[in-house]
Amino acid sequence: MEFEVIKITNSKIYIKESNNSCNLSKGVNLMAKKPKTRLAWSMKGTWYEACAAEGHCSMYFGRDLEKPCKSFQVFQIEEGQIGDVDISGIRVVMVIDLFSPKYVDLMLKGGDGGFYISKNATDQQKELLEPFLRKNIPGFLLLKKPLGIRYVDINIEKEKTTYHITMPYGEMKQTLTVGGDGKTPQRLENSIFSIMLSDIKICNSHFWRYNDYGKKWEFKNRSGATAEFNLRGKSKIL
């Protein structure tokens, strides 16, 4: 899956051709910044999510909620690159407090919350990861208003079909939900999120909790999912 995210600003430079040369037209902003170089990027790995919905979240089916939801998401990057910097092995947690209960606002408005990046990130990785996340370079991140970025230990433990994810400010534990044969995980086929994620499997989130940036939540037996991602693009990052 390949896609590009382009940021459009109000500053414009108009160019016209005259006598085999290019001249700036009237009204040009001479202080306009030169276009920034676009960096190629890619990331591949596993995504985990728990939210506050009871039963499976209706947003997956294009339906509104009664009130804005909250979400705990983890990106386990197994292979990745931003420019010439390797980001393989980095883990990112996003905790989101959505602004609106409407499905139509999910991608447009998103919510606020915190970014957490694994503490083993190098200074070179941090220099690229922070703007990559803050600017929502992948294009589908729901954290539109970051309250901050912290570098912490992020641990992911797997026991059979159960995943336990911990960090200093939050924790989540979920198990794959099996189908009628008693062993095969239930999947969401042709999901509205399939453009970004593949092999989306339904989970029961036994519990998840969070305490940071003035938000203190604890939920039991809520909606959950895990999926694979394989994304790439070429974007203005710095």
N, C-alpha and C positions, 0 to 999 in steps of 0.2 A: 504494500500500500504506500503510495507516495502522495505527498501534498505539500503546498507552499503557503506560508502565511505572509501577507504583504500589509504593512502599516501605511495608511494614507494620511498625509498631513495637509494643512492648508497652504503651506509654502509651495509655490510652483515657480519653475523657470521655463519661460516660453522661448523656443528657438525657431527661427525661420531661416530659410536658405536664400541668399542674395548674392549674385555675382560669384558663384562657386565658393562662397564663404558663409560661415554661420555667425549671425549677430544676435545679441540679446534684444528681445522686443521691449517696448515700453512697459513700465510697471513692474519690472523684474525686482525681486528682493535680492539685492546684492549681498545681504548678510546670510542668505540661505546656506545651510550647511551642505557640504558635498554629500552625495549619496553614500551611505555606509555599505561596506562590503558584506555580501551575504555569505554566510558560512553553511556548508553542508553539515547535516546532523542526522543521526540515526539512533534508535534505541529499541531493544528487543528484550522481552522478559515476561514476568507474571504480575498481574494486578489483583489486589484484594480489596473488597469494599464491604462495609457494614453501615447501615443507616438506622434511622429512628422508626421506620415504618414497621408495623406489625403485619405479618404475612409478607408476600413479596411486594416491594415498592411499586406503586402504581405508575411512577414515572417511566419505568421500563416499558410500559404499555401505552404511553402517550396520554395518560390521564392525570388530572389535577389532584392535589392533596387537599385535605381540610385545613392544614396549616403548614408553614414552611418546614422542610425536613432538615436533618443534620446528618453529616456523613463523615466517616473515617475511612480514608483511602490510602493504599500502599502501592507504590511502584517498586518492584524488585527488578532492577536493570541488570540483566545477565550479560548483555553485549551492548555497547554504545559508544558513540563518538560525537563530539562537537568540534568542528574544524579538525585540527590534528591532535586534539586532546581526548584520550581514552577515558570514558566514564563507566566502563564495565565494573560491576560489583557495587555500584552506588545504590542506596535505598532511599526513597523519598516518601514521607508521610504527609498527606494533606488532610486537615480537619476543617470541614466547611459548615458554616451556619447559613443556609440559604435565605435569600431575601424575600422570596415569593413562593407561594404554594402552587403556582400555575406552571404547567408543563411548558408552555410557550416561552416562559421567562427563564427556564433552566439554563440554557446556554448563553442567553443574552445578558441576564442580570447576575446569575450565579449567587455567590455569597461572600462573606468574610471569614477569616480564620487564620490558621498558622501553617507555615511550611516547616518541615523538619527533614534535615538531610543527614545521612550517616556521618558520624564523626571522623571517619577515616578519609574523608574528602581532602585532597591536597589543595594548596592555595591556587594552583593553576585551574583545578576543577571548579573551585568555588567561584573564581572570576567569571566563568562561563555559565555555571549552573544557576546562579542567582538571577541574572537577567533573563535566562532561558525560562525560568519558572515565573518570575514577576510579570514578564511580558506575554505569558501564555503562548509561547511559541508553538507548542503542539496544536493549539487552537481549540481544544475541547476541555481544558481544565476548568472546573467549576469555581475555583478560588479566584474570584475577580478582584477582591480587595484584600491583599495580604496584610495581616497585622504584624508580621515579622517572620524572620527566618532564624531557626536555631539549628546548631550542629550537635547531634546527640547519638547515643548508642541506639540502634534499631535492631532488634533481634527477631528472627523468624524461626520458629520451631515447628516441625511437621512430624506428626505421629499418625501413620496410616492416612486417613482422609480428614484429619483435624489439623488446623493451622492456629498457632498461638503467636501473636505479634505483640511485642512490648517495646516501650520507650519510656523515658522519664515522665512524660506528661499524659500518657494514655496507654491503653491496652485493648486488645481485641482477641476473641477466640471464636472460631467458627468451624463447622463440619459440613462437608459436602452432603447434600440431600439426595438419597438414592431413589430410584424409580420402582416400578412394579416388580422388577425381577430381583429386587433386594440387594443389588450390587452396583448397577450402572448409575452414575450421577445424572440427575435431571439437568437438562440444558435448555437454554433459551435460543431458539432458532429464528433467524431472520429478524433479530432485534434491531430497534432503532439505533442502538449503540454499536452495531456490527461494523460500521464504517471505521471505527477506531479499535475495536476489540474483537477477538475471535475466540471460539470455544468457550462461550460464557456458560458457566455452571452455577446452579443455584446452591446457596448455603444457608444453614441456620446459624445465625450469630448468637451463640450462647450468652455472650455478654460483650459489651464494649463500654469503656469509660474514658473520660477526658477531663483535664483540669488545667487550663492555661488561658491567658488573655481575658480573664474575667468570665470565662465560660466553664461551668462545672456540670457535667452530664454523666449519667449512668443508665444504661439500658440493658434489658435482659430479653432473650428470645426474640430477636428482631431480624429484619431482612438482611440478606448477605449474598455475595457473589464473588466468584473468582474467574479470571479470564487471562488470555494471552494477548500481548500487544507486539506489534512489529511496525514501527513508524519511522518515517524519514522525510526530510525536506531540505530546503535551502532558504535561510532566513537572515534578516538583519538582527543580530543578537547584541552586539556591543555598540 
